[in-house]
Amino acid sequence: VRLTSVQKMNYRALIEGNREFLCQHGCAKGRMVRLNNLMMQLRKVCNHPYLLAGAEERATLSLLPEERAEQLVKSSTKLIFLDKLLRKLQEGEHKVLIFSQMVKMLDILEDFL
């Protein structure tokens, strides 16, 4: 499974240390993306790019509220897969329990569901 274009842009910016891209549209001082632990930041991008500070604002700046929900799913390969998987499981009336080590990822999943 490949990364989405939004994930690829953020991943590349992290690898290159491109703070200008990561902080487009004005990051508050406390929300500046820290590049100290690169592996953790890359892990966040692979889960969902909105886990990075300011990424959601960059991706949804000019979108309507209805389009933001759609963009939430389109921004992450994992959510695209989860969306398809949950539909099939729902058809079979299966129960699903989702775990994540990241609380912010659970918040995104809550918005998704």
C-alpha positions as CSV (number, residue, x, y, z in Angstrom):
1,V,0.0,0.0,0.0
2,R,1.4,3.4,-1.0
3,L,1.2,6.7,0.8
4,T,-1.3,9.3,-0.5
5,S,0.0,12.4,-2.1
6,V,-0.6,14.4,1.1
7,Q,1.4,11.9,3.1
8,K,4.2,11.9,0.5
9,M,4.5,15.7,0.6
10,N,4.7,15.7,4.4
11,Y,7.1,12.7,4.5
12,R,9.4,14.4,2.0
13,A,9.3,17.7,3.9
14,L,10.3,15.9,7.1
15,I,13.2,14.0,5.5
16,E,14.5,17.2,3.9
17,G,13.9,19.2,7.1
18,N,11.8,21.7,5.2
19,R,10.3,23.8,8.0
20,E,8.9,26.3,5.6
21,F,6.6,23.7,4.0
22,L,5.7,22.2,7.4
23,C,4.7,25.5,8.8
24,Q,2.9,27.1,5.9
25,H,-0.2,29.2,6.7
26,G,1.3,30.3,10.0
27,C,2.1,27.9,12.8
28,A,1.8,29.3,16.3
29,K,5.1,29.1,18.2
30,G,3.9,26.2,20.3
31,R,2.7,24.3,17.2
32,M,6.0,24.3,15.2
33,V,6.9,20.9,13.9
34,R,9.8,19.5,15.9
35,L,12.3,17.6,13.9
36,N,14.2,16.2,17.0
37,N,12.7,12.8,16.7
38,L,12.4,12.2,13.0
39,M,11.3,8.6,13.3
40,M,8.3,9.5,15.4
41,Q,7.3,12.3,13.0
42,L,7.5,9.9,10.1
43,R,5.4,7.4,12.0
44,K,2.8,10.0,12.5
45,V,2.7,10.8,8.8
46,C,2.3,7.2,7.9
47,N,-0.7,6.9,10.3
48,H,-2.3,10.2,9.2
49,P,-0.7,13.4,8.1
50,Y,-3.0,15.5,10.3
51,L,-1.1,14.2,13.3
52,L,1.6,16.8,12.4
53,A,1.1,20.3,13.7
54,G,-0.4,22.5,11.0
55,A,-0.9,19.7,8.5
56,E,-4.7,19.8,8.7
57,E,-4.8,23.5,8.2
58,R,-2.6,23.2,5.1
59,A,-4.7,20.5,3.6
60,T,-8.2,21.9,4.3
61,L,-7.6,25.7,4.1
62,S,-9.9,26.3,1.2
63,L,-12.4,23.4,1.6
64,L,-16.0,23.5,2.6
65,P,-17.0,21.5,5.8
66,E,-18.5,18.7,3.7
67,E,-15.3,18.4,1.7
68,R,-13.2,18.4,4.9
69,A,-14.7,15.1,6.0
70,E,-13.9,13.6,2.6
71,Q,-10.4,15.0,2.7
72,L,-9.9,13.4,6.1
73,V,-10.2,10.0,4.5
74,K,-8.4,10.8,1.3
75,S,-5.3,12.1,3.2
76,S,-4.4,8.7,4.7
77,T,-4.0,5.4,3.0
78,K,-4.8,3.7,6.3
79,L,-8.2,5.5,6.5
80,I,-8.9,4.6,2.9
81,F,-8.3,1.0,3.7
82,L,-10.2,1.2,7.0
83,D,-13.2,2.8,5.2
84,K,-13.3,-0.1,2.7
85,L,-12.8,-2.7,5.4
86,L,-15.4,-1.4,7.7
87,R,-18.0,-1.3,5.0
88,K,-17.5,-5.0,4.2
89,L,-17.5,-5.9,7.9
90,Q,-20.7,-3.8,8.5
91,E,-22.4,-5.7,5.7
92,G,-21.7,-9.0,7.6
93,E,-22.8,-7.4,10.8
94,H,-19.4,-7.9,12.4
95,K,-18.3,-6.0,15.5
96,V,-15.0,-4.1,15.3
97,L,-12.7,-2.9,18.0
98,I,-9.9,-0.4,17.0
99,F,-6.7,0.1,19.0
100,S,-4.1,2.8,18.6
101,Q,-1.1,3.9,20.7
102,M,-1.7,7.5,19.6
103,V,-4.6,9.4,21.3
104,K,-4.6,12.0,18.5
105,M,-5.1,9.1,16.0
106,L,-8.1,8.0,18.0
107,D,-9.5,11.5,17.8
108,I,-9.1,11.4,14.0
109,L,-10.8,8.0,13.9
110,E,-13.6,9.5,16.0
111,D,-14.1,12.3,13.5
112,F,-14.0,9.6,10.7
113,L,-16.7,7.4,12.3
